[in-house]
Amino acid sequence: MRTIDLILLLNDFKKNNRVFVETNDQKLAVIDLEIIDDEVILKTSTKLHGLKNWEFLALINQKAYYEMPVFFNNKNSHQQLFGFRVANDCLLFG
C-alpha cells in the first residue's frame, strides 16, 4: 500500500484510535517510522503504547512520502502493508 492511500483511508477514523501491526495473533504497537531506500518502515514495540491515529498521521503525512510503499518489521525482514481492520477502537495493520 502506498502512503497516500493509507493516509486517505485513515482520515475516516477516530483521531484517538490506537495504531497497531497485527502478525500471527500478536499486536505490536506502532511507535515511530523510518525511511529506508524509499520505503516507509513502521517501528513497533510490544512494551510501549501505540501512537494514536492523529499522531501517526502527523508523522506520515509528508509529501515526500506519498508514493512510497509502507512496510513493517516481521522477524528480521520487512513485510509490505496491504490493509488494515478495525477492532476494539484499534487500527490493526496487516
N, C-alpha and C positions, 0 to 999 in steps of 0.2 A: 504494500500500500504506500502511495506517495504521501508525503507530509501534508500537502494541501488538501487531499481527500480526507485525511484523518481530522484535520482542523475543522473542515466544513461539517463533518458528522458530529464532532464533539460539541459544537456550538449549540446543538439542540438539547443538551442535557444540563442538569442542575450544576451550578457552579461549585457546590461543596461535595459532589460525588468524589470518592477516593479513586485513584487510578492504580491498577494492579496488572501484572502479567500473570497469566494462568498457564501453567505447564504441568502435565501429569498430576492433576488433582492438587497442585500446590499453588498458593497465591503468593507472589512476590511483589512487594511494594515498589512502585516506580519512584525513585528518589532524585534522579537527575538524568541528563543526557549528555552525550558527547558526539562529536563529528569525526569520523574516521573514513578516509577515502571516499568522500562524497556520499556517505551513508549516515543516517541518524541512528545512533545506538542508545537504547534505553538502559540506564543503570538501575539495578534492582537491589533490594535488600530484604532479608527475612526478619530483621530486627528493628527496622525503623518504620514509622508511619508513612504511608504513601502520600504523594502530592495530591492536592485537591485538583479538580478539573480546571479551575481558573488558573492555578499556579502552573500546571502542566501546559496549558495553552499559552501563558505568558512566556514560557521558555521556548516553546517550539514554533511560535508564530513569528518567524522572521523570513523575509522574502528570499534570502539566500538558501533557505532550507526547503522551499516549496516543492521542488522537483525531485528531492532526494527520497529514496525509499527508507522505510522505518524498520529497524531490526531490534531484537533483544537478545541478551546472552542466554544460552541454553547449554550448560555443561561443556564449557571450553569451545563453543562455536557460536556463531550468530545465526539466528533463525528469523526469517522475514515475517513481519506482522501482516496478516491478511484480513483481520477484522477484530471485532470485539462483541461482547454481550454485556447486558446489564443484569446484576443480581444484588439484592440487599443494599441498594444505594451505592454500589461499586461498579466501576467500569473495568471489565476484565478483558484485557487484550490477549490475543492468541493467534 
